[in-house]
């Protein structure tokens, strides 16, 4: 058995999953059972196959923006599935780390539902089917309407056929419309995952941990009065371009409550870093900055 690189943490939040079936995207609802930076375990209302690629979206407590990522199905036992993330971005990892930090700091009591007794349910289902069969055998079928014969019967059959055809046409049109909408959502979702927020001139992306150690001047953000009044707290994640001289060149918000994004951006804009060297020369780099707001 392969050993997990990242430890799993229990979680109980809704999960939305998109999978392709015969070229048509299908939305499958589910619920997360555990989560790590490497993957997620979930109960999904649908059949999946090992190695199948899917798109996953879930919302973490204390994090404003949803986590959207690609994943590969590693196993499925009945409704329980295991997924491995593919190409998880740095800001997505930051959101998961922040949730893990908050969850371990404040233990959450998760109610674990009793495991269903599938064998007992199968027996009960067989009993109900047996009772229905016995009732059907003992019942007497009575025709309340007299049989229709001749021309009346032909006319009635013609009306029934026309109604069935109309219902079939409407059903086909509805299915095509749903498939077109699902396909559009699928491509939009993947394009969002593949889009880059900012790209530095040097093309170098440095981890937040490395850049944290190179901060020379760090200004703490002011807590907005509106956010304090609304008791809003959380994590603001910014994608940043650091210039060769160590100044913050550009910022782009990736996630976080709207009431806190402006305060975080204004504070980080004045931060100063020790220049990052590549081949002995200072270069422009891209990194992710996370600013936490907590009410005391």
Beta strands, then each sheet from edge to edge (+ up, - down):
strand 1: 9-10
strand 2: 14-21
strand 3: 24-35
strand 4: 39-44
strand 5: 53-58
strand 6: 67-77
strand 7: 80-86
strand 8: 204-205
strand 9: 215-217
strand 10: 234-242
strand 11: 248-255
strand 12: 272-273
strand 13: 276-278
strand 14: 281-283
strand 15: 285-293
sheet 1: 1+ 3- 2+ 5- 6+ 7- 4+
sheet 2: 8+ 15+ 10- 11+
sheet 3: 9+ 12-
sheet 4: 13+ 14-
end
